[in-house]
Amino acid sequence: MQAPIVTIEPVIKQGQPFWQVSMGKRRLTFNNELAARTFAAQLHLRVKSLAAPAH
């Protein structure tokens, strides 16, 4: 089974920059780029570890 792809992209809402972390249909929006990148990295590692076959 392949792990879902975690993406991060900039978006503009009400004239303000935000960063949106997506995985499949789910999205979470942050107003701080570092927080978005940190969350995306942790989510990626978590999803990758759950998708790995158990030994």
C-alpha positions in Angstrom: 0.0 0.0 0.0 1.3 3.4 -1.0 1.2 6.3 1.6 -0.9 9.3 0.7 0.9 12.3 -0.6 1.3 15.3 1.8 1.5 18.7 0.1 2.0 22.2 1.2 1.1 25.2 -0.9 0.7 29.0 -0.3 -2.8 30.5 -0.6 -4.1 34.1 -0.2 -7.2 34.6 1.9 -8.6 38.1 2.5 -5.3 39.6 1.2 -3.2 37.7 3.7 -0.7 34.9 3.0 -1.5 31.4 4.4 -0.1 28.0 3.9 -2.3 25.0 3.3 -1.2 21.4 4.2 -3.2 18.8 2.3 -3.4 15.0 2.3 -6.1 13.6 0.1 -9.4 15.4 0.8 -8.2 16.8 4.1 -6.7 20.3 4.4 -5.4 22.4 7.2 -4.5 26.1 6.9 -1.8 27.9 8.8 -0.9 31.6 9.0 2.7 30.7 9.9 4.9 29.0 7.3 7.2 27.4 9.8 4.3 25.8 11.6 2.8 24.5 8.3 6.2 23.0 7.2 6.7 21.4 10.6 3.2 19.9 10.7 3.6 18.7 7.1 7.0 17.0 7.9 5.6 15.3 11.0 2.5 14.2 9.1 4.6 12.8 6.3 6.7 10.8 8.6 3.7 9.5 10.5 1.8 8.4 7.4 5.0 6.8 6.0 5.5 4.8 9.2 1.9 3.7 9.3 2.1 2.6 5.6 5.3 0.6 6.2 4.9 -3.2 6.5 5.2 -4.5 10.0 8.2 -6.7 10.7 
